[in-house]
Amino acid sequence: DRVVGMHGLVTQRIDNEQATGQVRVGGQIWTARSADGSVITEGESVVVRSISGVKLMVEKQAAPAAEN
């Protein structure tokens, strides 16, 4: 539970249908799946929403709002 809410970086494309995906969170590599089922590409920033077994359930981090 210590990683829930933490930010991470996708190190392997997350694709639930292909059962692929890894993220680096807190200096460790974790197997990951998309919490909403979307594909998340390598290099994207994510937020950990929950843990399911030994997999992190993540969501793509929203881009910061542009300043005018």
PEGI-V97892 format. One record per residue. N is the residue number from 1. RES is the residue in one small letter. SS is DSSP state (~ for helix, > for strand, _ for the rest). PHI is phi in whole degrees, 0 to 359 (none if undefined). Layout:
n & res & ss & phi
N & RES & SS & PHI
N & RES & SS & PHI
This chain:
n & res & ss & phi
1 & d & _ & none
2 & r & _ & 294
3 & v & _ & 267
4 & v & _ & 298
5 & g & _ & 94
6 & m & _ & 280
7 & h & > & 264
8 & g & > & 215
9 & l & > & 237
10 & v & > & 289
11 & t & > & 255
12 & q & > & 217
13 & r & > & 315
14 & i & > & 265
15 & d & > & 217
16 & n & ~ & 300
17 & e & ~ & 293
18 & q & ~ & 268
19 & a & _ & 57
20 & t & > & 237
21 & g & > & 144
22 & q & > & 216
23 & v & > & 226
24 & r & > & 255
25 & v & > & 228
26 & g & _ & 58
27 & g & _ & 82
28 & q & > & 241
29 & i & > & 268
30 & w & > & 234
31 & t & > & 289
32 & a & > & 221
33 & r & > & 226
34 & s & > & 281
35 & a & _ & 295
36 & d & _ & 254
37 & g & _ & 86
38 & s & _ & 283
39 & v & _ & 278
40 & i & > & 237
41 & t & _ & 279
42 & e & _ & 303
43 & g & _ & 95
44 & e & _ & 285
45 & s & > & 271
46 & v & > & 226
47 & v & > & 240
48 & v & > & 282
49 & r & > & 261
50 & s & > & 195
51 & i & > & 238
52 & s & > & 238
53 & g & _ & 67
54 & v & _ & 249
55 & k & > & 252
56 & l & > & 271
57 & m & > & 262
58 & v & > & 236
59 & e & > & 232
60 & k & > & 299
61 & q & _ & 287
62 & a & _ & 295
63 & a & _ & 291
64 & p & _ & 297
65 & a & _ & 296
66 & a & _ & 287
67 & e & _ & 271
68 & n & _ & 264
